[in-house]
Amino acid sequence: MNSVLATDCGSTTTKAILIERRGSEYRLIVRGEAPTTVEAPFEDVTRGVLNAIMEVEELALRKILDGERIITPQRGNEGVDLYISTSSAGGGLQMMVSGVVKSMTGESAQRAALGAGAIVMDVIA
């Protein structure tokens, strides 16, 4: 794995960071941010995530998005190998989690989300 894109949806700001492998170590390459868009008029946290990722693209001079989808795996200077997201928003961010097997990884994803303060709306597997 050579690159990781991580986002965090906060109450007011959504942050995105790009981490890359350099030799035997991983390094923070760039950090972008955008206003969180969970409130009206957007009411869709994805908008803020995409805006933060677009800032990372501009700063890193690297294409990460294909429209509204993250390019995976990394191919040359496009895409990332892994995308992860967290929430540091107060008040319980509503979230849907997924796993490969509902009784195993689905439940693990649900426990992780609940442990981070999320309100789990659904578990898909």
PyMOL commands that set and color helices and strands:
alter all, ss='L'
color gray80, all
select helices_A, chain A and resi 45-60+102-115
alter helices_A, ss='H'
color red, helices_A
select strands_A, chain A and resi 3-9+13-22+25-35+65-66+69-70+82-87+94-98+119-124
alter strands_A, ss='S'
color yellow, strands_A
deselect
rebuild
show_as cartoon
